[in-house]
Amino acid sequence: MLRDARALLDRPDARRNVVTWTALLSGYARARLVDEAEALFQRMPQRNVVSWNTMLEAYAAAGRVGDACALFDRMPVRDAGSWNILLATLVRSGSVDKARELFGRMPERDVMAWTTMVDGVARSDLKRARELFDEMPERNVVTWTTMMNGYLKGKQSELALGLFSGMLMAGIRPNQVTFLGALDACSDLAALCEGKQVHQMICKTAFQFDYFVESALMNVYAKCGEIGLARKLFDLSREKDLISWNGIIAAYAHHGVGIEAIRLYEKMQENGYRPNDVTYVVLLSACSHSGLVDEGLKIFESMVNDISIAVRDEHYTCFIDLCSRAGRLDDAKRLIHYLKIKPASGSVWSALLGGCNAHGNESIGNLAARNLLQAEPDNAGTYTLLPNIYASAGKWKEAAEIRSEMNNRGLKKQPGCSWIEVANKVHVFVARDKSHSESDLICGLLQNIHHMMRIVGTVPNDLVHVDEEVVSI
């Protein structure tokens, strides 16, 4: 079509004016034919601000930031669009300092300019981005959503959810991207109550039938332990594609329900969907967490024989984890040597090391640790697991040497952390932390549960007496 349009414009009887020239220029720009657009722009006998902005957008879309800046400086007249195009170009290229300088020079800053600047600054400085957000004379739904996404990318899901509440209080109606951000925050925080509230809001909008929103809702319920609700959403979904199938399979994998994950995989294929690399990752993970070794072997073999699948480190990691958890450490070791997995594949060696720690295999654990330290020399987890393996083998000297090496390197393992929501309040627990107000009661209850578990493991169920008060707690 562009060739035909150019032929019409080049005809001797063609009526050429700035509008027709700019229309063809816009066509080249949209087709990413920047060189052709540049040549046409140079030929134009007359240009207006739209022509200049079109050429500016062509440079921006092609990532030619230097050419865009040079063209902007040559512009005889600029409008708000000119400033916004260059500002967005600088932000997308990561030139935030130059974007700040340009933002300071702008004669007028509309809501688009402010939003672009908030987006750019949020990538490196969330505090300053929030200050810019608060300074804005006017905000729209895109502005609020941009700041929310900044928090989400910065792993500040609680602040993102708080901002979503503030947006609602300000009377701003969420759009699809806003709802997706709010659901992502609920998923990260495992905030079931808030997730249900967002779901209720979505049900009053047309977004309740949106495929992406449905997938995000499934993820929220799955992450919050409501696998039944996630499955119900999946079954009621009008449109299913490979991503949604992978999502529900991953949900069952996350909860260790490997048999159902495999059933869904088979049903997915019956419905005409071919598995991709992500499908195999979640399937192998499901088998690993459910102890389904033989099923995992069949799936791995099926994947290797599928010429459309590029086998990646994630697949090997899941498979090695499957063998390691089941105690088949020699098989895992042989597979690593057979596949000639490099020491740089840290995740694979980490999976093997975890299995060695669980099953007390010192020789293979030492091999895994050496390769893992070569790939990730500052991995504190390796320095934590290896002494445990040595200690279980009675090699206290070697265990002490590894811990000493860890201290000399100044490495510290992040303590485990978990949280639970009770009566609309989130309770956070860190390993070895006794700061919670109900710490004594919680520890006492855990000791009772541990005691009952030990009894159940050695005494027939009909002889086990369970304290009713403990159960009611």
DRENFI-295290 format. One record per residue (C-alpha): residue in one letter; x, y, z. Coordinates in Angstrom, 3 decimals, decimal comma. Layout:
<sites>
+------+----------+----------+----------+
| type |        x |        y |        z |
+------+----------+----------+----------+
|    A |        X |        Y |        Z |
...
+------+----------+----------+----------+
</sites>
This chain:
<sites>
+------+----------+----------+----------+
| type |        x |        y |        z |
+------+----------+----------+----------+
|    M |    0,000 |    0,000 |    0,000 |
|    L |    2,840 |    2,382 |    0,775 |
|    R |    4,320 |    1,696 |   -2,653 |
|    D |    0,977 |    2,541 |   -4,275 |
|    A |    0,615 |    5,693 |   -2,190 |
|    R |    4,113 |    6,800 |   -3,163 |
|    A |    3,347 |    6,160 |   -6,834 |
|    L |    0,210 |    8,312 |   -6,596 |
|    L |    2,147 |   11,122 |   -4,924 |
|    D |    4,881 |   11,016 |   -7,595 |
|    R |    2,420 |   11,302 |  -10,496 |
|    P |    2,759 |   14,597 |  -12,422 |
|    D |   -0,919 |   15,436 |  -11,910 |
|    A |   -0,870 |   14,679 |   -8,168 |
|    R |   -2,041 |   17,415 |   -5,803 |
|    R |    0,764 |   17,664 |   -3,315 |
|    N |    0,419 |   19,651 |   -0,146 |
|    V |    1,670 |   19,404 |    3,426 |
|    V |   -1,229 |   17,103 |    4,350 |
|    T |   -0,533 |   14,497 |    1,633 |
|    W |    3,218 |   14,617 |    2,262 |
|    T |    2,674 |   14,132 |    6,009 |
|    A |    0,206 |   11,288 |    5,439 |
|    L |    2,803 |    9,342 |    3,453 |
|    L |    5,453 |   10,209 |    6,052 |
|    S |    3,173 |    8,813 |    8,754 |
|    G |    2,787 |    5,589 |    6,753 |
|    Y |    6,558 |    5,123 |    6,586 |
|    A |    6,855 |    5,865 |   10,303 |
|    R |    4,211 |    3,288 |   11,259 |
|    A |    5,900 |    0,676 |    9,076 |
|    R |    9,224 |    1,420 |   10,839 |
|    L |   10,769 |    2,408 |    7,480 |
|    V |   12,820 |    5,152 |    9,081 |
|    D |   15,318 |    5,673 |    6,256 |
|    E |   12,497 |    6,083 |    3,720 |
|    A |   10,691 |    8,436 |    6,092 |
|    E |   13,874 |   10,458 |    6,553 |
|    A |   14,422 |   10,754 |    2,799 |
|    L |   10,806 |   11,845 |    2,268 |
|    F |   11,028 |   14,355 |    5,114 |
|    Q |   14,073 |   15,961 |    3,502 |
|    R |   12,191 |   16,267 |    0,197 |
|    M |    9,129 |   17,941 |    1,688 |
|    P |    8,834 |   21,494 |    0,331 |
|    Q |    6,727 |   22,515 |    3,307 |
|    R |    6,459 |   21,163 |    6,833 |
|    N |    4,174 |   21,895 |    9,737 |
|    V |    4,429 |   20,865 |   13,407 |
|    V |    2,590 |   17,597 |   12,647 |
|    S |    5,219 |   16,703 |   10,035 |
|    W |    8,036 |   17,375 |   12,496 |
|    N |    6,291 |   15,347 |   15,237 |
|    T |    5,725 |   12,452 |   12,825 |
|    M |    9,422 |   12,311 |   11,980 |
|    L |   10,234 |   12,606 |   15,683 |
|    E |    7,999 |    9,607 |   16,421 |
|    A |    9,684 |    7,626 |   13,630 |
|    Y |   13,094 |    8,156 |   15,242 |
|    A |   11,648 |    7,353 |   18,677 |
|    A |   10,047 |    4,086 |   17,509 |
|    A |   13,344 |    2,989 |   15,949 |
|    G |   15,267 |    3,792 |   19,144 |
|    R |   17,364 |    6,456 |   17,409 |
|    V |   17,474 |    8,731 |   20,428 |
|    G |   20,348 |   10,893 |   19,176 |
|    D |   18,568 |   11,629 |   15,882 |
|    A |   15,360 |   12,406 |   17,800 |
|    C |   17,180 |   14,910 |   20,049 |
|    A |   18,893 |   16,551 |   17,062 |
|    L |   15,590 |   16,861 |   15,186 |
|    F |   13,876 |   18,300 |   18,266 |
|    D |   16,565 |   21,002 |   18,544 |
|    R |   16,023 |   21,936 |   14,868 |
|    M |   12,254 |   22,278 |   15,164 |
|    P |   11,107 |   25,819 |   14,338 |
|    V |    7,912 |   25,403 |   16,355 |
|    R |    7,080 |   22,894 |   19,071 |
|    D |    3,780 |   21,945 |   20,662 |
|    A |    2,963 |   19,814 |   23,730 |
|    G |    3,147 |   16,693 |   21,572 |
|    S |    6,740 |   17,457 |   20,558 |
|    W |    7,894 |   17,741 |   24,162 |
|    N |    5,988 |   14,621 |   25,231 |
|    I |    7,359 |   12,506 |   22,372 |
|    L |   10,966 |   13,327 |   23,201 |
|    L |   10,375 |   12,969 |   26,952 |
|    A |    8,905 |    9,485 |   26,466 |
|    T |   11,789 |    8,581 |   24,132 |
|    L |   14,384 |    9,536 |   26,736 |
|    V |   12,566 |    7,610 |   29,483 |
|    R |   12,234 |    4,469 |   27,352 |
|    S |   15,953 |    4,582 |   26,537 |
|    G |   16,837 |    4,838 |   30,227 |
|    S |   18,182 |    8,410 |   29,941 |
|    V |   16,272 |    9,554 |   33,026 |
|    D |   18,687 |   12,409 |   33,860 |
|    K |   18,237 |   13,897 |   30,390 |
|    A |   14,491 |   13,391 |   30,731 |
|    R |   14,539 |   15,334 |   34,015 |
|    E |   16,437 |   18,162 |   32,341 |
|    L |   13,929 |   18,264 |   29,477 |
|    F |   11,028 |   18,103 |   31,946 |
|    G |   12,455 |   21,152 |   33,710 |
|    R |   12,616 |   23,073 |   30,416 |
|    M |    9,039 |   22,335 |   29,369 |
|    P |    6,971 |   25,526 |   29,015 |
|    E |    3,820 |   23,646 |   30,034 |
|    R |    3,537 |   20,251 |   31,693 |
|    D |    0,355 |   18,339 |   31,040 |
|    V |   -0,729 |   15,164 |   32,832 |
|    M |    0,974 |   13,032 |   30,157 |
|    A |    4,340 |   14,676 |   30,797 |
|    W |    4,023 |   14,255 |   34,564 |
|    T |    3,020 |   10,597 |   34,154 |
|    T |    5,943 |    9,872 |   31,844 |
|    M |    8,327 |   11,442 |   34,347 |
|    V |    6,868 |    9,447 |   37,253 |
|    D |    7,308 |    6,268 |   35,194 |
|    G |   10,950 |    7,070 |   34,437 |
|    V |   11,941 |    8,048 |   37,970 |
|    A |   10,120 |    5,045 |   39,517 |
|    R |   12,554 |    2,706 |   37,768 |
|    S |   15,383 |    3,805 |   40,033 |
|    D |   13,956 |    5,940 |   42,860 |
|    L |   10,491 |    5,078 |   44,144 |
|    K |   10,618 |    7,700 |   46,876 |
|    R |   11,319 |   10,528 |   44,420 |
|    A |    8,702 |    9,115 |   42,024 |
|    R |    6,094 |    9,282 |   44,791 |
|    E |    7,118 |   12,875 |   45,535 |
|    L |    6,580 |   13,750 |   41,860 |
|    F |    3,245 |   11,942 |   41,954 |
|    D |    2,150 |   13,940 |   45,004 |
|    E |    3,251 |   17,209 |   43,344 |
|    M |    1,058 |   16,642 |   40,291 |
|    P |   -1,660 |   19,273 |   39,869 |
|    E |   -3,857 |   16,727 |   38,076 |
|    R |   -3,924 |   12,933 |   37,927 |
|    N |   -5,817 |   10,475 |   35,768 |
|    V |   -6,207 |    6,700 |   35,879 |
|    V |   -3,015 |    6,235 |   33,835 |
|    T |   -1,044 |    8,246 |   36,396 |
|    W |   -2,326 |    6,210 |   39,338 |
|    T |   -1,703 |    2,950 |   37,477 |
|    T |    1,835 |    4,018 |   36,535 |
|    M |    2,722 |    4,714 |   40,166 |
|    M |    1,148 |    1,395 |   41,211 |
|    N |    3,211 |   -0,492 |   38,634 |
|    G |    6,318 |    1,308 |   39,881 |
|    Y |    5,666 |   -0,056 |   43,359 |
|    L |    5,006 |   -3,536 |   41,973 |
|    K |    8,251 |   -3,592 |   39,998 |
|    G |   10,066 |   -2,410 |   43,121 |
|    K |    8,575 |   -5,307 |   45,149 |
|    Q |    6,465 |   -2,889 |   47,202 |
|    S |    3,139 |   -4,663 |   46,792 |
|    E |    1,687 |   -3,360 |   50,051 |
|    L |    2,251 |    0,246 |   48,938 |
|    A |    0,770 |   -0,586 |   45,530 |
|    L |   -2,381 |   -1,933 |   47,164 |
|    G |   -2,575 |    1,125 |   49,414 |
|    L |   -2,309 |    3,379 |   46,375 |
|    F |   -5,135 |    1,448 |   44,707 |
|    S |   -7,334 |    2,169 |   47,727 |
|    G |   -6,346 |    5,839 |   47,554 |
|    M |   -7,299 |    5,962 |   43,883 |
|    L |  -10,756 |    4,593 |   44,658 |
|    M |  -11,200 |    7,156 |   47,430 |
|    A |  -10,242 |    9,890 |   44,944 |
|    G |  -13,113 |    8,777 |   42,715 |
|    I |  -10,935 |    7,454 |   39,874 |
|    R |  -12,396 |    4,453 |   38,031 |
|    P |   -9,844 |    1,666 |   37,483 |
|    N |   -9,125 |    0,381 |   33,991 |
|    Q |   -7,977 |   -3,071 |   32,963 |
|    V |   -4,294 |   -2,403 |   33,705 |
|    T |   -5,172 |   -0,979 |   37,136 |
|    F |   -7,150 |   -4,070 |   38,081 |
|    L |   -4,311 |   -6,303 |   36,876 |
|    G |   -1,874 |   -4,364 |   39,061 |
|    A |   -4,137 |   -4,604 |   42,102 |
|    L |   -4,537 |   -8,357 |   41,580 |
|    D |   -0,771 |   -8,771 |   41,213 |
|    A |   -0,321 |   -6,994 |   44,558 |
|    C |   -2,925 |   -9,260 |   46,214 |
|    S |   -1,176 |  -12,289 |   44,746 |
|    D |    2,257 |  -11,207 |   46,000 |
|    L |    0,894 |  -10,549 |   49,496 |
|    A |   -1,395 |  -13,604 |   49,523 |
|    A |   -4,062 |  -11,094 |   50,583 |
|    L |   -7,232 |  -13,149 |   50,107 |
|    C |   -9,636 |  -10,640 |   51,666 |
|    E |   -8,386 |   -7,776 |   49,487 |
|    G |   -8,350 |  -10,065 |   46,446 |
|    K |  -12,014 |  -10,923 |   46,986 |
|    Q |  -12,857 |   -7,218 |   47,324 |
|    V |  -11,120 |   -6,430 |   44,033 |
|    H |  -12,946 |   -9,381 |   42,455 |
|    Q |  -16,276 |   -7,926 |   43,615 |
|    M |  -15,396 |   -4,590 |   41,977 |
|    I |  -14,428 |   -6,341 |   38,750 |
|    C |  -17,773 |   -8,198 |   38,682 |
|    K |  -19,507 |   -4,808 |   38,340 |
|    T |  -17,541 |   -3,962 |   35,202 |
|    A |  -17,060 |   -5,360 |   31,715 |
|    F |  -13,578 |   -6,514 |   32,763 |
|    Q |  -15,107 |   -9,587 |   34,448 |
|    F |  -15,034 |  -11,250 |   31,023 |
|    D |  -11,510 |  -10,070 |   30,192 |
|    Y |   -9,158 |  -12,985 |   29,606 |
|    F |   -6,143 |  -11,356 |   31,320 |
|    V |   -8,204 |  -10,361 |   34,355 |
|    E |   -9,586 |  -13,903 |   34,659 |
|    S |   -6,043 |  -15,319 |   34,599 |
|    A |   -4,892 |  -12,833 |   37,254 |
|    L |   -7,854 |  -13,729 |   39,483 |
|    M |   -7,038 |  -17,426 |   39,157 |
|    N |   -3,474 |  -16,650 |   40,201 |
|    V |   -4,648 |  -14,698 |   43,273 |
|    Y |   -6,861 |  -17,522 |   44,531 |
|    A |   -4,192 |  -20,130 |   43,818 |
|    K |   -1,513 |  -18,145 |   45,689 |
|    C |   -3,905 |  -17,649 |   48,618 |
|    G |   -4,539 |  -21,386 |   48,925 |
|    E |   -8,038 |  -21,278 |   47,421 |
|    I |   -7,298 |  -23,798 |   44,689 |
|    G |  -11,000 |  -24,712 |   44,467 |
|    L |  -11,978 |  -21,122 |   43,606 |
|    A |   -9,137 |  -20,911 |   41,090 |
|    R |  -10,382 |  -24,080 |   39,419 |
|    K |  -13,962 |  -22,794 |   39,389 |
|    L |  -12,855 |  -19,616 |   37,610 |
|    F |  -10,924 |  -21,682 |   35,100 |
|    D |  -13,879 |  -23,978 |   34,395 |
|    L |  -16,245 |  -20,996 |   33,958 |
|    S |  -13,837 |  -19,102 |   31,707 |
|    R |  -15,311 |  -18,456 |   28,260 |
|    E |  -11,935 |  -18,366 |   26,574 |
|    K |   -9,087 |  -20,694 |   27,386 |
|    D |   -5,683 |  -20,683 |   25,754 |
|    L |   -2,336 |  -22,266 |   26,497 |
|    I |   -1,459 |  -19,571 |   29,043 |
|    S |   -4,595 |  -20,216 |   31,112 |
|    W |   -4,031 |  -23,989 |   30,952 |
|    N |   -0,440 |  -23,492 |   32,112 |
|    G |   -1,699 |  -21,217 |   34,889 |
|    I |   -4,123 |  -23,734 |   36,391 |
|    I |   -1,592 |  -26,573 |   36,037 |
|    A |    0,969 |  -24,383 |   37,842 |
|    A |   -1,585 |  -23,721 |   40,598 |
|    Y |   -1,978 |  -27,433 |   41,287 |
|    A |    1,804 |  -27,874 |   41,055 |
|    H |    2,302 |  -25,110 |   43,633 |
|    H |   -0,032 |  -26,928 |   46,038 |
|    G |    1,631 |  -30,303 |   45,468 |
|    V |   -1,405 |  -31,858 |   43,774 |
|    G |    0,640 |  -33,507 |   41,047 |
|    I |   -1,956 |  -36,087 |   39,987 |
|    E |   -4,527 |  -33,395 |   39,161 |
|    A |   -1,860 |  -31,350 |   37,363 |
|    I |   -1,139 |  -34,365 |   35,133 |
|    R |   -4,872 |  -34,920 |   34,532 |
|    L |   -5,216 |  -31,298 |   33,405 |
|    Y |   -2,197 |  -31,700 |   31,151 |
|    E |   -3,854 |  -34,670 |   29,476 |
|    K |   -7,173 |  -32,822 |   29,206 |
|    M |   -5,374 |  -29,824 |   27,689 |
|    Q |   -3,973 |  -32,036 |   24,957 |
|    E |   -7,398 |  -33,595 |   24,351 |
|    N |   -8,699 |  -30,064 |   23,744 |
|    G |   -6,107 |  -29,536 |   21,011 |
|    Y |   -3,471 |  -27,525 |   22,880 |
|    R |    0,171 |  -28,494 |   22,447 |
|    P |    2,372 |  -28,087 |   25,534 |
|    N |    5,160 |  -25,503 |   25,394 |
|    D |    8,332 |  -25,121 |   27,450 |
|    V |    6,425 |  -23,484 |   30,335 |
|    T |    3,985 |  -26,414 |   30,473 |
|    Y |    6,828 |  -28,848 |   30,992 |
|    V |    8,430 |  -26,686 |   33,706 |
|    V |    5,225 |  -26,620 |   35,786 |
|    L |    4,535 |  -30,317 |   35,140 |
|    L |    7,991 |  -31,418 |   36,257 |
|    S |    7,667 |  -29,134 |   39,276 |
|    A |    4,301 |  -30,740 |   40,099 |
|    C |    5,821 |  -34,228 |   39,919 |
|    S |    8,764 |  -33,117 |   42,040 |
|    H |    6,603 |  -31,675 |   44,845 |
|    S |    4,288 |  -34,706 |   44,776 |
|    G |    6,971 |  -37,397 |   44,624 |
|    L |    5,712 |  -38,701 |   41,264 |
|    V |    9,085 |  -39,909 |   39,996 |
|    D |    7,904 |  -42,371 |   37,338 |
|    E |    5,361 |  -39,896 |   35,956 |
|    G |    8,035 |  -37,209 |   35,907 |
|    L |   10,381 |  -39,494 |   33,972 |
|    K |    7,707 |  -40,067 |   31,327 |
|    I |    7,009 |  -36,343 |   31,027 |
|    F |   10,719 |  -35,525 |   30,764 |
|    E |   11,140 |  -38,163 |   28,051 |
|    S |    8,118 |  -36,777 |   26,187 |
|    M |    9,611 |  -33,288 |   26,360 |
|    V |   13,019 |  -34,391 |   25,064 |
|    N |   11,353 |  -36,148 |   22,126 |
|    D |    9,289 |  -33,068 |   21,266 |
|    I |   11,315 |  -31,263 |   18,599 |
|    S |    9,331 |  -28,058 |   19,126 |
|    I |   10,663 |  -27,686 |   22,697 |
|    A |   14,008 |  -26,058 |   23,425 |
|    V |   15,111 |  -27,742 |   26,662 |
|    R |   16,413 |  -25,135 |   29,105 |
|    D |   18,148 |  -25,082 |   32,495 |
|    E |   14,741 |  -24,728 |   34,182 |
|    H |   13,705 |  -28,138 |   32,829 |
|    Y |   16,916 |  -29,801 |   33,962 |
|    T |   16,588 |  -28,133 |   37,367 |
|    C |   13,055 |  -29,451 |   37,864 |
|    F |   14,070 |  -32,934 |   36,790 |
|    I |   17,171 |  -33,021 |   39,008 |
|    D |   15,008 |  -31,716 |   41,865 |
|    L |   12,520 |  -34,552 |   41,186 |
|    C |   15,242 |  -37,206 |   41,423 |
|    S |   16,948 |  -35,542 |   44,389 |
|    R |   13,792 |  -35,230 |   46,484 |
|    A |   13,065 |  -38,914 |   45,869 |
|    G |   16,557 |  -39,844 |   47,067 |
|    R |   17,753 |  -40,964 |   43,629 |
|    L |   20,894 |  -38,873 |   43,922 |
|    D |   23,109 |  -41,221 |   41,911 |
|    D |   20,626 |  -41,052 |   39,029 |
|    A |   20,610 |  -37,266 |   39,258 |
|    K |   24,424 |  -37,188 |   39,260 |
|    R |   24,635 |  -39,503 |   36,230 |
|    L |   22,109 |  -37,357 |   34,350 |
|    I |   24,131 |  -34,209 |   35,025 |
|    H |   27,278 |  -35,857 |   33,647 |
|    Y |   25,393 |  -37,331 |   30,683 |
|    L |   23,902 |  -33,957 |   29,771 |
|    K |   27,294 |  -32,287 |   30,359 |
|    I |   25,665 |  -29,563 |   32,441 |
|    K |   28,119 |  -26,742 |   33,037 |
|    P |   29,062 |  -25,443 |   36,497 |
|    A |   27,495 |  -22,118 |   35,445 |
|    S |   24,042 |  -23,760 |   35,706 |
|    G |   23,733 |  -22,854 |   39,378 |
|    S |   20,056 |  -23,751 |   39,719 |
|    V |   20,738 |  -27,372 |   38,693 |
|    W |   23,529 |  -27,829 |   41,231 |
|    S |   21,408 |  -26,097 |   43,876 |
|    A |   18,622 |  -28,647 |   43,337 |
|    L |   21,104 |  -31,506 |   43,689 |
|    L |   22,618 |  -29,968 |   46,827 |
|    G |   19,164 |  -29,624 |   48,396 |
|    G |   18,534 |  -33,319 |   47,817 |
|    C |   21,898 |  -34,239 |   49,312 |
|    N |   21,068 |  -32,191 |   52,401 |
|    A |   17,692 |  -33,925 |   52,788 |
|    H |   19,176 |  -37,413 |   52,366 |
|    G |   22,574 |  -36,851 |   53,992 |
|    N |   24,732 |  -37,724 |   50,981 |
|    E |   28,071 |  -36,096 |   51,728 |
|    S |   30,100 |  -37,137 |   48,653 |
|    I |   27,611 |  -35,964 |   46,018 |
|    G |   26,762 |  -32,944 |   48,186 |
|    N |   30,407 |  -31,903 |   48,163 |
|    L |   30,498 |  -32,183 |   44,360 |
|    A |   27,303 |  -30,137 |   44,002 |
|    A |   28,554 |  -27,480 |   46,429 |
|    R |   31,900 |  -27,070 |   44,610 |
|    N |   30,162 |  -26,530 |   41,288 |
|    L |   27,535 |  -24,242 |   42,830 |
|    L |   30,195 |  -22,094 |   44,503 |
|    Q |   31,974 |  -21,845 |   41,157 |
|    A |   28,751 |  -20,557 |   39,587 |
|    E |   27,612 |  -18,425 |   42,540 |
|    P |   30,546 |  -17,733 |   44,900 |
|    D |   28,481 |  -15,437 |   47,109 |
|    N |   25,485 |  -17,747 |   47,529 |
|    A |   24,929 |  -17,853 |   51,300 |
|    G |   22,552 |  -20,800 |   50,943 |
|    T |   25,383 |  -23,061 |   49,781 |
|    Y |   27,464 |  -22,191 |   52,840 |
|    T |   24,440 |  -23,032 |   54,992 |
|    L |   23,523 |  -26,392 |   53,435 |
|    L |   27,027 |  -27,852 |   53,095 |
|    P |   27,883 |  -27,661 |   56,846 |
|    N |   24,588 |  -29,458 |   57,546 |
|    I |   25,632 |  -32,279 |   55,213 |
|    Y |   29,083 |  -32,505 |   56,825 |
|    A |   27,555 |  -32,442 |   60,316 |
|    S |   25,145 |  -35,282 |   59,488 |
|    A |   28,171 |  -37,308 |   58,353 |
|    G |   30,029 |  -36,520 |   61,595 |
|    K |   32,597 |  -34,270 |   59,872 |
|    W |   32,433 |  -31,440 |   62,396 |
|    K |   35,801 |  -29,965 |   61,438 |
|    E |   34,817 |  -29,554 |   57,786 |
|    A |   31,454 |  -28,077 |   58,836 |
|    A |   33,206 |  -25,520 |   61,041 |
|    E |   35,607 |  -24,588 |   58,228 |
|    I |   32,711 |  -23,875 |   55,822 |
|    R |   30,920 |  -21,721 |   58,426 |
|    S |   34,172 |  -19,863 |   59,083 |
|    E |   34,597 |  -19,246 |   55,350 |
|    M |   31,054 |  -17,889 |   55,246 |
|    N |   31,793 |  -15,476 |   58,089 |
|    N |   35,077 |  -14,372 |   56,494 |
|    R |   33,203 |  -13,513 |   53,284 |
|    G |   30,645 |  -11,528 |   55,270 |
|    L |   27,775 |  -13,615 |   53,924 |
|    K |   24,470 |  -13,915 |   55,749 |
|    K |   21,511 |  -16,069 |   54,822 |
|    Q |   18,199 |  -14,243 |   54,713 |
|    P |   15,963 |  -15,696 |   57,432 |
|    G |   12,823 |  -17,509 |   56,304 |
|    C |    9,689 |  -15,392 |   56,387 |
|    S |    5,990 |  -16,231 |   56,178 |
|    W |    2,747 |  -14,424 |   56,867 |
|    I |   -0,900 |  -15,159 |   57,415 |
|    E |   -4,000 |  -12,980 |   57,306 |
|    V |   -6,411 |  -13,357 |   60,240 |
|    A |   -9,414 |  -11,062 |   60,764 |
|    N |   -8,201 |   -8,590 |   58,116 |
|    K |   -4,791 |   -8,301 |   59,807 |
|    V |   -1,553 |   -9,648 |   58,344 |
|    H |    0,773 |  -11,388 |   60,814 |
|    V |    4,409 |  -11,713 |   59,703 |
|    F |    6,740 |  -14,355 |   61,106 |
|    V |   10,508 |  -14,560 |   60,658 |
|    A |   12,650 |  -17,572 |   61,566 |
|    R |   13,711 |  -17,500 |   65,250 |
|    D |   11,706 |  -14,295 |   65,804 |
|    K |    9,704 |  -14,135 |   69,042 |
|    S |    8,522 |  -10,534 |   68,797 |
|    H |    4,897 |  -11,436 |   68,037 |
|    S |    2,529 |  -10,616 |   70,907 |
|    E |    1,169 |  -14,184 |   70,887 |
|    S |    4,563 |  -15,847 |   70,455 |
|    D |    4,323 |  -18,068 |   73,565 |
|    L |    0,847 |  -19,347 |   72,650 |
|    I |    1,885 |  -19,997 |   69,027 |
|    C |    5,058 |  -21,862 |   70,030 |
|    G |    3,109 |  -23,926 |   72,535 |
|    L |    0,514 |  -24,849 |   69,921 |
|    L |    3,240 |  -25,818 |   67,430 |
|    Q |    4,850 |  -28,052 |   70,046 |
|    N |    1,496 |  -29,762 |   70,650 |
|    I |    0,989 |  -30,291 |   66,902 |
|    H |    4,532 |  -31,641 |   66,569 |
|    H |    3,890 |  -34,016 |   69,469 |
|    M |    0,647 |  -35,247 |   67,882 |
|    M |    2,402 |  -35,773 |   64,541 |
|    R |    5,013 |  -37,955 |   66,204 |
|    I |    2,293 |  -39,989 |   67,937 |
|    V |    0,354 |  -40,439 |   64,710 |
|    G |    3,523 |  -41,665 |   63,035 |
|    T |    4,027 |  -44,473 |   65,562 |
|    V |    0,593 |  -45,262 |   67,044 |
|    P |   -2,601 |  -46,461 |   65,252 |
|    N |   -5,080 |  -43,634 |   64,618 |
|    D |   -7,824 |  -45,127 |   66,818 |
|    L |   -5,488 |  -44,896 |   69,844 |
|    V |   -4,596 |  -41,241 |   69,316 |
|    H |   -6,457 |  -38,796 |   71,558 |
|    V |   -6,499 |  -35,253 |   70,182 |
|    D |   -7,097 |  -32,420 |   72,657 |
|    E |  -10,287 |  -30,617 |   71,555 |
|    E |   -9,113 |  -27,248 |   72,863 |
|    V |   -5,940 |  -27,461 |   70,781 |
|    V |   -7,939 |  -28,321 |   67,655 |
|    S |  -10,357 |  -25,416 |   68,252 |
|    I |   -7,455 |  -22,983 |   68,369 |
+------+----------+----------+----------+
</sites>
